[in-house]
Amino acid sequence: MMLSGLAPAKINLFLHVGPVAADGYHPLASLVAFADVGDRVTVIRADALSLTVTGPFGGALAGEGDNLILRGLRALGEAAGVGVPSVAVTLDKQLPIAAGLGGGSADAGTAIRLTARLLDLDLDEAALEAVAAVVGADGPMCLRARTAWATGRGDVLRDEPRLPSLHAVLLNPSLPSPTGAVYRAYDDAPGGGADCPDAPGGWSPDAVIDWLSAQRNDLEAPALRVTPGIGEALTAMSAAPGCRLTRMSGSGATVFGLFDDAAAAKAAATALQRPGWWVRPCILH
C-alpha cells in the first residue's frame, strides 16, 4: 500500500515576536493558516528507511545529511517502540527552500502522519504532535495543518475554525532568507513584542483583512536587512491590481497578498510573473 499527502505551505498571517528569553527562544504570537499549495509526500513499505527527493526545488536538498523527514520518522519509530520505520519516502519538493513557508516542518509532519497510518502505529494525536516537536517549534502546528493561534515558542496552539477562506498570492523572489540569520538581525535591534491581539470583531473576509492590516510581522524589518531583495517583492505585491494586504510570511523571503476573490488573485499572479520569481495563487484556510 502507498499513501500520499500534501504538505501545505504555512502562512503567518501576522507574527509578533518578543526579545529572546533566557532559554534562547523568542516568545511569539501568530495566527497561522495553511495554503492549498505545497510539497507532496509519498510513503510505501520498504526494507529500510529511505528518502528520495524530486521536484523543482529538490536539488537544494540533495546534499542534506539529516533531512527533517528522516529525523521525524526515527522519532516516530522510537515513540511507537518499533525501531526505525521501514518505509521509502518520496518528497516532491514544490516549495522554495528557506522561504518562510514552514516547508521542512510541513514535509516532516506529513511524513509522520502518513507513516503512522501506513504502519498502523498505536499513537494518538498528542503523541504524534510530541514526535513532530523534534523537528522544531513549527513541527506540531505543521503536523496539524489547520488554522490556529500560536503562542509561546509557537508550540502553544489553539484552533481557530472561524477563519474564512482567503484568496491569496504567494511570491518568493528566489532569495533564501535563513531563519537563524533573521533572528540574529532581530536581536541586534529588537522591535515589537509577543502581544496576541484580540480576535477580529467579525469573521467575514473583509473584516479579517481589515483586522490583519492593524497587525504586523516583526521579522520583516530584520529580514529586509539580511535580504534586501525582499523589499522588491513587497513593493511588487503591494502594486498588484486588487491587492488588499501585503505582508511577509514567517522569516521570509516569501511575501503574500490577499485579494477579494479567486479571479483577482489569479490575475495578480499573472501580472507578478518575472524571470526567477516563484508565484502561486492559492486559498488560505
Buried (B, 14 or more C-beta within 10 A) or exposed (E): EEBEBBBBBBBBBBBBBBEBEEEEBBBBBBBBBBBBBBBBBBBBEEEEBEBEBBBEBBEBBEEBEEBBBBBBBBBBBBBBEEEEBBBBBBBBBBBBBBBBBBBBBBBBBBBBBBBBEBBEBEBEEEBBBBBBBBBBBBBBBBBBBBBBBBBEBBBBBEEBEEBBEBBBBBBBBBBBBBBEBBBEBBEEEBEBEBEBBEBBEEBEBEEBBBBBBEBBBBBBBBBBBBBEEBBBBBEBBEEBEBBBBBBBBBBBBBBBBBBBEEEBBBBBBEBBEEEEBBBBBBBBB
